[in-house]
Amino acid sequence: MTTGTLITVAPTGAESAKAEVPALPVTLDELLATAKECEALGAAVIHVHIRDDEAKPTLDLGRLRDTVAALRESTDLIVQLSSGGAVTDPEADRLAVLDAAPDMASCTMGTVNFGDDVFLNRWEFIVDLHTRMQERGIVPEYEIFDLGHLTALQRLLGKYGLPHGGHVHVDFVMGVPGGMPGTTETLVAARQMLRDLPEGTTFSATGIGRSTIPVLLASLSTGGHLRVGMEDTVTYAKGRPVESNMQLVARAVGFAQLAQRPPLTTAEARQLLGM
């Protein structure tokens, strides 16, 4: 059982519209303010999507570089860029995210139905993303939307080697319509499949929407870590909108402390992730 909890905040995402969710941080200033407050509460990693001047999702490389630089200057958070972007982003733009030189980047391990859309992740693209991160010293977080993605990860590591730093860390993204459900039973099954991955592999879990609390509790009780944020839910409780990302991080920190697994510092998180 892991004695501390790695807490990742995913503050923005690419799905929610600012007009519908006014508290969503979409400007660089809003993102920096959110990052500082979440770090003070106990977050160690920030999973970053960015928006353009019209608050629409973008993978503009200049904006990504500016965002990484600003986060490093203002916080000690581990900066993890999304290589997923929006479901409509082309592969070339998603690979170019690595040119912004983040500490970490996501690497989704397979294609998944994403609501009414398809989040396409071809095998060749996954291999390209994985090997480029190895070459550039970027630590991946392997995003798992379905149990078969774990088998794909086993294949990837067996054929192309361990990630930079040598430590394997996955994030179970649960409750997406079309992916694995956000239930305790599913998380336990996913956790059992980690035995086929390198010894010492760690995992975080993300519950989308109404699965947020069940996944949070199940992850803590099985030795996992947590990802929370307005990318994943904009409802704090039934009929109660999320007021800020800090509200979600504070709840995660509270549960982690109750489980006697307090949040890892950024230095401890870097050590865990092989940085």
C-alpha positions as CSV (number, residue, x, y, z in Angstrom):
1,M,0.0,0.0,0.0
2,T,1.4,3.4,-1.0
3,T,1.8,5.6,2.0
4,G,1.2,8.9,0.2
5,T,-1.1,10.2,-2.5
6,L,-0.1,11.8,-5.8
7,I,-2.8,14.4,-6.5
8,T,-3.1,15.6,-10.1
9,V,-5.4,18.5,-11.0
10,A,-6.9,18.7,-14.5
11,P,-8.4,22.2,-14.5
12,T,-9.7,22.8,-18.0
13,G,-10.0,20.0,-20.5
14,A,-11.3,20.4,-24.0
15,E,-15.0,19.6,-23.6
16,S,-16.7,22.3,-21.4
17,A,-17.5,25.7,-22.8
18,K,-16.6,28.8,-20.8
19,A,-20.0,30.3,-21.5
20,E,-21.7,27.3,-19.9
21,V,-19.1,26.9,-17.1
22,P,-17.9,30.5,-16.1
23,A,-15.6,29.2,-13.4
24,L,-13.5,27.2,-16.0
25,P,-9.9,28.6,-16.2
26,V,-9.2,29.3,-19.8
27,T,-6.8,32.3,-19.9
28,L,-3.2,31.9,-18.9
29,D,-3.7,34.2,-15.9
30,E,-6.7,32.1,-14.8
31,L,-4.7,28.9,-15.2
32,L,-1.7,30.3,-13.2
33,A,-4.0,31.4,-10.4
34,T,-5.6,28.0,-10.3
35,A,-2.2,26.2,-10.3
36,K,-0.9,28.2,-7.4
37,E,-3.9,27.7,-5.3
38,C,-4.1,23.9,-6.1
39,E,-0.4,23.5,-5.3
40,A,-0.9,25.2,-2.0
41,L,-3.7,22.7,-1.2
42,G,-1.7,19.6,-2.0
43,A,-1.7,19.0,-5.8
44,A,1.7,18.0,-7.2
45,V,0.9,17.6,-11.0
46,I,-1.1,19.8,-13.3
47,H,-2.6,18.2,-16.4
48,V,-2.9,21.0,-19.0
49,H,-5.2,21.8,-21.9
50,I,-5.1,25.3,-23.2
51,R,-7.6,27.6,-24.9
52,D,-7.3,30.4,-27.6
53,D,-8.5,34.0,-27.3
54,E,-12.1,32.8,-27.9
55,A,-11.8,30.1,-25.2
56,K,-11.8,27.3,-27.7
57,P,-9.4,24.3,-27.3
58,T,-6.1,24.8,-29.1
59,L,-2.7,23.0,-29.5
60,D,-1.0,26.2,-30.6
61,L,2.7,25.5,-29.9
62,G,3.6,29.1,-29.0
63,R,0.8,29.2,-26.4
64,L,1.9,25.8,-25.0
65,R,5.5,26.9,-24.6
66,D,4.4,30.1,-22.9
67,T,2.1,28.1,-20.6
68,V,4.9,25.6,-19.6
69,A,7.3,28.5,-19.0
70,A,4.8,30.4,-16.9
71,L,3.8,27.4,-14.8
72,R,7.5,26.6,-14.1
73,E,8.2,30.2,-13.1
74,S,5.2,30.5,-10.8
75,T,4.9,27.0,-9.3
76,D,6.9,23.9,-8.5
77,L,4.1,21.7,-10.0
78,I,5.0,18.9,-12.4
79,V,3.7,20.2,-15.8
80,Q,1.9,17.5,-17.7
81,L,0.6,18.5,-21.2
82,S,-2.3,16.6,-22.8
83,S,-1.3,15.0,-26.1
84,G,-4.9,14.1,-26.6
85,G,-6.1,17.7,-27.2
86,A,-9.6,17.7,-28.6
87,V,-11.0,14.7,-30.5
88,T,-10.8,16.7,-33.7
89,D,-7.0,17.5,-33.4
90,P,-4.8,15.9,-36.0
91,E,-2.0,13.5,-35.0
92,A,0.8,15.9,-36.2
93,D,-0.4,18.6,-33.8
94,R,-0.7,16.2,-31.0
95,L,2.9,15.0,-31.4
96,A,4.1,18.6,-31.6
97,V,2.9,19.1,-28.0
98,L,6.2,17.5,-27.0
99,D,8.1,20.4,-28.6
100,A,6.9,22.5,-25.7
101,A,9.2,20.4,-23.5
102,P,6.9,19.6,-20.6
103,D,7.9,17.4,-17.6
104,M,5.2,14.9,-18.5
105,A,2.7,14.2,-21.3
106,S,-0.3,11.9,-21.6
107,C,-0.2,8.9,-23.8
108,T,-3.6,7.3,-24.5
109,M,-3.2,3.6,-25.1
110,G,-6.0,3.0,-27.6
111,T,-9.0,4.3,-29.5
112,V,-12.2,4.8,-27.5
113,N,-15.8,6.0,-28.2
114,F,-16.0,9.3,-26.5
115,G,-19.7,10.2,-26.1
116,D,-20.9,10.8,-29.7
117,D,-17.3,11.1,-31.0
118,V,-14.3,8.8,-31.5
119,F,-11.0,9.5,-29.7
120,L,-8.7,8.0,-32.2
121,N,-5.3,6.6,-31.1
122,R,-3.7,4.4,-33.8
123,W,-1.0,1.9,-32.8
124,E,1.6,3.7,-34.9
125,F,0.7,7.0,-33.3
126,I,1.1,5.5,-29.8
127,V,4.5,4.1,-30.7
128,D,5.6,7.4,-32.1
129,L,4.5,9.3,-29.0
130,H,6.1,6.8,-26.6
131,T,9.5,6.7,-28.4
132,R,9.6,10.5,-28.9
133,M,9.1,10.9,-25.1
134,Q,11.9,8.4,-24.5
135,E,14.2,10.5,-26.7
136,R,13.3,13.8,-25.2
137,G,13.4,12.9,-21.5
138,I,9.6,13.4,-21.0
139,V,7.8,11.1,-18.6
140,P,4.5,9.7,-19.9
141,E,1.3,9.1,-18.1
142,Y,-0.4,6.2,-19.9
143,E,-4.1,7.0,-20.1
144,I,-6.3,3.9,-19.9
145,F,-9.9,4.3,-21.0
146,D,-10.7,0.5,-21.3
147,L,-9.2,-2.7,-19.9
148,G,-7.8,-3.7,-23.3
149,H,-5.6,-0.6,-23.2
150,L,-3.6,-2.2,-20.4
151,T,-2.8,-5.1,-22.8
152,A,-1.7,-2.6,-25.4
153,L,0.6,-1.0,-22.8
154,Q,2.1,-4.4,-22.0
155,R,2.8,-4.9,-25.7
156,L,4.3,-1.4,-26.1
157,L,6.7,-1.7,-23.2
158,G,7.7,-5.2,-24.3
159,K,8.6,-4.1,-27.8
160,Y,9.9,-0.5,-27.3
161,G,11.2,-0.5,-23.7
162,L,10.4,1.4,-20.5
163,P,9.6,5.1,-20.5
164,H,12.1,7.8,-19.6
165,G,13.1,7.4,-16.0
166,G,12.1,3.7,-15.9
167,H,8.9,4.1,-13.9
168,V,5.5,3.2,-15.4
169,H,2.5,5.3,-14.2
170,V,-1.0,4.9,-15.6
171,D,-4.2,6.8,-15.2
172,F,-7.5,5.0,-15.3
173,V,-10.0,7.3,-16.9
174,M,-13.3,5.9,-15.9
175,G,-16.9,6.8,-16.6
176,V,-16.5,8.2,-20.2
177,P,-19.5,7.2,-22.2
178,G,-18.0,4.5,-24.4
179,G,-15.2,3.6,-22.0
180,M,-15.0,1.5,-18.9
181,P,-17.5,2.4,-16.2
182,G,-16.5,4.3,-13.1
183,T,-17.2,1.6,-10.6
184,T,-15.3,-0.1,-7.8
185,E,-15.6,-3.5,-9.5
186,T,-14.0,-2.1,-12.7
187,L,-11.2,-0.4,-10.9
188,V,-10.3,-3.5,-8.9
189,A,-10.3,-5.5,-12.2
190,A,-8.0,-2.9,-13.8
191,R,-5.7,-2.9,-10.8
192,Q,-5.4,-6.7,-11.0
193,M,-4.2,-6.4,-14.6
194,L,-1.3,-4.2,-13.5
195,R,0.5,-7.4,-12.4
196,D,1.3,-8.0,-16.1
197,L,3.2,-4.7,-16.2
198,P,6.7,-3.9,-14.8
199,E,7.1,-4.3,-11.0
200,G,6.4,-1.0,-9.2
201,T,3.9,0.3,-11.7
202,T,1.7,2.9,-10.1
203,F,-1.8,4.2,-11.0
204,S,-4.0,7.1,-10.6
205,A,-7.8,7.0,-11.2
206,T,-10.1,9.6,-12.7
207,G,-13.9,9.4,-12.3
208,I,-15.8,11.4,-14.9
209,G,-19.0,13.1,-13.8
210,R,-21.1,11.3,-11.3
211,S,-18.4,8.5,-10.9
212,T,-16.0,11.0,-9.3
213,I,-16.6,10.0,-5.7
214,P,-16.9,6.2,-6.2
215,V,-13.6,6.2,-8.2
216,L,-11.8,8.5,-5.7
217,L,-12.7,6.2,-2.8
218,A,-11.9,3.0,-4.6
219,S,-8.5,4.3,-5.8
220,L,-7.5,5.4,-2.3
221,S,-8.6,2.1,-0.8
222,T,-6.6,0.0,-3.3
223,G,-3.3,2.0,-3.1
224,G,-3.9,4.3,-6.1
225,H,-3.5,8.0,-6.6
226,L,-6.0,10.7,-7.7
227,R,-6.8,13.0,-10.5
228,V,-9.5,15.6,-10.0
229,G,-10.5,18.8,-11.7
230,M,-13.0,20.6,-13.9
231,E,-11.9,18.7,-17.0
232,D,-13.5,15.7,-15.4
233,T,-16.5,17.1,-13.6
234,V,-18.3,20.4,-13.3
235,T,-20.7,19.2,-10.6
236,Y,-19.6,19.1,-7.0
237,A,-22.8,17.4,-5.8
238,K,-26.3,16.8,-7.2
239,G,-27.6,20.2,-8.3
240,R,-24.4,22.0,-7.1
241,P,-22.0,23.3,-9.7
242,V,-18.3,23.2,-9.0
243,E,-17.2,26.7,-7.9
244,S,-13.4,26.1,-8.6
245,N,-10.8,23.5,-9.1
246,M,-9.5,24.2,-5.6
247,Q,-12.8,22.9,-4.3
248,L,-12.2,19.5,-6.0
249,V,-8.5,19.4,-4.9
250,A,-9.5,20.2,-1.3
251,R,-12.0,17.4,-1.3
252,A,-9.4,15.0,-2.6
253,V,-6.8,16.1,-0.1
254,G,-9.4,15.6,2.7
255,F,-10.2,12.1,1.6
256,A,-6.5,11.3,1.3
257,Q,-5.8,12.5,4.8
258,L,-8.7,10.4,6.1
259,A,-7.2,7.4,4.4
260,Q,-3.9,8.2,6.2
261,R,-2.3,8.7,2.8
262,P,-1.5,12.4,2.8
263,P,-0.7,14.3,-0.4
264,L,2.8,13.8,-1.8
265,T,4.9,17.0,-2.1
266,T,6.1,17.9,-5.6
267,A,9.6,16.6,-4.6
268,E,8.1,13.3,-3.5
269,A,6.0,13.1,-6.6
270,R,9.1,13.6,-8.8
271,Q,10.9,10.8,-7.0
272,L,7.8,8.5,-7.4
273,L,7.6,9.2,-11.1
274,G,11.3,8.6,-11.8
275,M,12.1,12.2,-12.6
